[in-house]
Structures are given as C-alpha cells and as structure tokens.
Amino acid sequence: MVRSARDCSEMERLTRALFSFYREDPQQARRLDPLLACRLSRGWWCLRIECRDLAHRAVVSGVIELLRPPLQALGLVREIRLLVAGQEPLVFPVTVPLSGNLLAYDAHIGE
C-alpha cells in the first residue's frame, strides 16, 4: 500500500498532538516512546497502530490509557486497534463507558 504525502503529514500531526498533550509531564511523554517504532494510520473512526511483534504490542498496550485523553479531546477516533501481522487485532474503545452501578445513588454516602 502506497501512502500519500497528505496521509503521512496527517499521521505526523496526530503523533505530534499525542506527544504534545503530555509536553508538561515529560515522564508521561516518555511512556509514549514505544509508539515511535509503530506505524500509525487512521480510518473510519479508528486509529490503527501497527506494532513490530507481539512483545512490542504488549508494551504499546500498556500506554493505551495515555492515548485515550488526547484522542477523546480531538474527537477523531472511537477505537484504537493494535495490529501485528498474522495476529488478531486488540481493540480498545477511546471512551470507556461508566458502569451502571457507578451511576446509582447511594443513600449512605456522607453518613
């Protein structure tokens, strides 16, 4: 698959946005470093992250929680797919719905 210059610049902007979200917290930004070895692409409401191998995908899956806030703020995607050639993708929602139990009123709160 040949990628156009427009696609490459769009992914560079997205990658830059993800890293700049944590620019004031260098420790968190460094946790995103495994993404530098990935190929990112965006499709219909999906961010595809192509990892080198299963071990690399396991490391990248550890930073999904850091990807959610900037992706949710940008509103560009609804899910994140971690891909490795020949393997089933791991799919993570960008927005994690709250459990119905968390929304229930508890009369004992504040006693």
Phi, psi and omega in degrees: 000127180266130180260137179283163177298326179296315179299317180296316181291326177296317180290326176296319178296319179295315179299316178298320179296319179298315181288323182289338177302328182253023185298334180269000176229082185303328179296315177293318180300320178296332178294340178277355183309325179301338178292337181295337179265008182254162171253123180256141173214156183235135178233207180298097176057028184221134170260118178261127178242111181269118182262160182292316184201181183297322180295319178294319178299322178297321178292315181296324179297337178287348180251009180304320181299331177281336180281331185300310183301311180292324180293322178293320179295321180286331179067025183272332184222158177251341179215158178243128178245123175263121187244143170223134182306130177081005182238155174293141179288150169265129184242130180234132175288147176287317178257123179264116181293146177285146176293145177302330180293330180288338182268351182286141179285134178244112183294342183276352180293132178091359179278000000 
